[in-house]
C-alpha cells in the first residue's frame, strides 16, 4: 500500500512504529473498547501503553504505571503540559 496515504491527516507516514494509528484502529474496530471509553464509570480503567509499562504495572501488583518519556515523544501519546 501507499505509506503516505495518511500523511495529510496525521503528518506521519503509515508505519507500525507510531502508536497513535494503532490506538485509533483499536478504538474504531474493537466494540468493547469503544463502549468502555464511552462509559463514564469504565473509561478510567482503559489503559494504553508499551510492554515496559505493562511489566511495571504487573510487577507492582497493579499499583504503578510509568513509561520512559522519550517513548512519548515518538508516539505522541502523553500531554507534555
C-alpha positions as CSV (number, residue, x, y, z in Angstrom):
1,X,0.0,0.0,0.0
2,X,0.8,3.7,-0.1
3,X,2.7,4.5,3.1
4,X,1.9,8.2,2.6
5,X,-1.9,7.9,2.3
6,X,-2.4,9.1,5.9
7,X,0.3,11.7,5.9
8,X,-2.2,14.6,5.0
9,X,-4.3,13.7,8.0
10,X,-1.6,12.7,10.6
11,X,1.6,14.3,9.4
12,X,3.2,10.9,9.6
13,X,3.7,8.1,7.1
14,X,1.8,4.8,7.7
15,X,4.1,2.8,9.9
16,X,3.7,0.3,12.8
17,X,6.3,2.4,14.7
18,X,3.7,5.1,15.6
19,X,1.3,4.0,18.4
20,X,-1.4,6.6,17.5
21,X,-2.5,4.8,14.4
22,X,-2.7,1.5,16.4
23,X,-4.8,3.0,19.1
24,X,-7.1,4.6,16.6
25,X,-7.6,1.3,14.9
26,X,-8.4,-0.4,18.2
27,X,-11.0,2.2,19.1
28,X,-12.6,2.0,15.7
29,X,-12.6,-1.8,15.5
30,X,-12.9,-3.2,19.0
31,X,-16.5,-2.7,20.1
32,X,-16.0,-3.4,23.8
33,X,-13.1,-1.0,24.0
34,X,-15.2,1.7,22.3
35,X,-18.1,1.0,24.7
36,X,-15.7,1.2,27.7
37,X,-14.3,4.5,26.5
38,X,-17.8,6.0,26.2
39,X,-18.9,4.8,29.6
40,X,-18.0,7.3,32.4
41,X,-17.6,4.6,35.0
42,X,-15.4,2.3,32.9
43,X,-13.4,4.9,30.9
44,X,-10.8,5.4,33.7
45,X,-10.0,1.7,33.6
46,X,-8.8,1.7,30.0
47,X,-5.0,1.8,29.6
48,X,-2.7,2.1,26.6
49,X,1.0,1.6,26.9
50,X,4.1,-0.2,26.0
51,X,5.4,-3.6,27.1
52,X,7.6,-1.8,29.6
53,X,4.5,0.0,31.0
54,X,2.7,-3.3,31.3
55,X,5.6,-5.0,33.0
56,X,5.9,-2.3,35.6
57,X,2.1,-2.5,36.2
58,X,2.3,-6.3,36.6
59,X,5.4,-6.3,38.8
60,X,4.0,-3.7,41.2
61,X,0.7,-5.6,41.7
62,X,-1.2,-3.1,39.5
63,X,-0.1,-0.2,41.7
64,X,2.1,1.7,39.4
65,X,2.2,2.8,35.8
66,X,5.2,4.5,34.2
67,X,7.0,4.9,31.0
68,X,10.1,6.4,29.6
69,X,9.2,9.9,28.4
70,X,11.3,9.6,25.3
71,X,8.8,6.9,24.1
72,X,6.0,9.5,24.3
73,X,8.0,11.8,22.0
74,X,7.8,9.1,19.4
75,X,4.2,8.1,20.0
76,X,2.6,11.5,20.8
77,X,0.5,9.8,23.5
78,X,1.3,11.9,26.5
79,X,0.3,15.5,27.3
80,X,3.5,17.4,28.0
81,X,1.8,20.2,30.0
